[in-house]
Amino acid sequence: MTKESKFAGLCLVGGLAAAALTTSSVAQDAPPAVNNGLLSWSAGADVVSTYMFRGIEQEDSGLIVQPYVEVGAPLGDTGLDFTLGTWSSIHSNATGAVAGGPSNWYESDLYAGLGYAINDQFAVSATFTGYYSPNNAFADIEEIAFGVEYDDSEALGDYAFAPYALLAIETRDAGGSEDVYLELGGAFSAFFIESEDLPVELSFPIALGLSIDDYYTDAGGDNEFFGFFKIGAAASMPLDFIPSDYGVWSASAGLDLYFVNDDAGLLDDGDDFEIAALLGVGMEY
């Protein structure tokens, strides 16, 4: 599960998030785990070639490992689902490390959210996230994000896109102004190999990142409305050789192409194109 897919856990979105999306859908077809309670949890780790967040390059060399843990539960008969989780990015290059912290632990995020299914097609969510840097590479940032997703599978069948919108409003930025971000996207998905023993599902995510208020700025500090456009492909398969007593496990791989606004200086080399690859393993219980 990439950082961009945390909203996906509530009301599904993407980032190299296609891998997480695909993992969840394949896992639904796997034998059910033994967890019969109301509390569910998931965990895993991704290895990425380039850490991109909302089109902004964080690191593009060395080993980058991104582990996560998430717990979820329904809130009684309210129809609300609560999610609590943490996500980290650990870099062999000690990206931006400042004395006084663990040099390789670049980022540690904490988030909590509520999701609600309005009907069979529409779901909404609200998520509070704190972005923190144990190695002091960047100042603390906190935001609240509102999301909506439309399930178009009934209308479009195999051509369903699952469009979503995400509006993130910074409530605290110790290193600058509180900015506003908008993302629009979705993902096509289909089974590439339909097999009871070894099913493989493909997903093709698309995302557009926009700056509503100074999320992306040019060298003069003026708002740049367009941030990035991303298109990707991901494959996922269940690891059925692991007994379901230990949860439902899956493996994933993905590749994303980012086309960014070079006027906003989102890439370290000043270019307008970046490729990010991902390999991951995760479990749900």
Secondary structure, 3 states (H helix, E strand, C coil): CCHHHCCHHHHCCCCCCHHHHHHHHHHHHCCCCCCCCCCEEEEEEEEECCEEECCEEEECCCCEEEEEEEEEEECCCCCEEEEEEEEEEEECCCCCCCCCCCCCEEEEEEEEEEEEECCCCEEEEEEEEEEECCCCCCCCEEEEEEEEEECCHHHHHHHCCCCEEEEEEEEEECCCCCCEEEEEEEEEEEEEECCCCCCEEEEEEEEEEEEEEECCECCCCCECCEEEEEEEEEEEEECCCCCHHHCEEEEEEEEEEEEECHHHCCCCCCCCEEEEEEEEEEEEC
